Amino acid sequence: MTDTQPTPAPPGAIPPEKLLQGLRGQLQKDEHVLWQGRGSGRALDAFNRGLLIRFGLLGLGVALLIFLMLDNRNPEYNWVAWLLILLLLVRVGMFVMQTSATPSRQVAMLTTQRAVSVDLLRPMANWVISHGGEGRADGEHVPPQPIVVTGTKARGHIRLNHAPQNKRAYPPYILFSVEHPLEVAQQIKTTLKIDQPIEDRTR
């Protein structure tokens, strides 16, 4: 009985010892890393639009309530309206600061078998795109969808699938702040044999 020989690394593969923190433990047997990257900044242009719309409607409702409270004939209770304004501003500010830091916590890699992204603060909440473009995140599978590239041609974001649940500020399946994103998107498409097209929305 003979042991099977490991698959040789393709030219240009990144050695395991040079992988970014959080990625080495994600590597599987006979899997070689072709590209790796780290997110940066806050990527406000990649915010979940549905969540922004809901926040906007909530803000309009609260603003209307505050206006009605200030436009009354008994101004001695105006402090309640100002307190509501302060609480709303603090809560929205905390939400934006906490959730918009997601890109800076992300490390990602493209291997010969998968694309993997890991949140360094939530390593168990990683997501994966496998051959053919099928995605898995939060225990749910998502069928292949077009690869969308936004930002600029020098640095941008790559969205590989829509989120299974659109409740977060940043949905999964996004590679943040990638250098030369169109080239990386093409490499992902070719390596994982994804039939879906690449939509270039860079400026």
Secondary structure, DSSP 8 states (H G I E B T S, - for coil): ----------TT-B-GGGS-TTTGGG--TT--EEEEEE--S--GGGS-HHHHHHHHHHHHHHHHHHHHHHTSS-GGGHHHHHHHHHHHHHHHHHHHHHHTTGGGGEEEEEESS-EEEEETTEEEEEEEE-GGG-EEETTEEE----EEEEE-SSEEEEE-S--SSTTSSS-SSEEEEEESHHHHHHHHHHHTT--S-EEE---
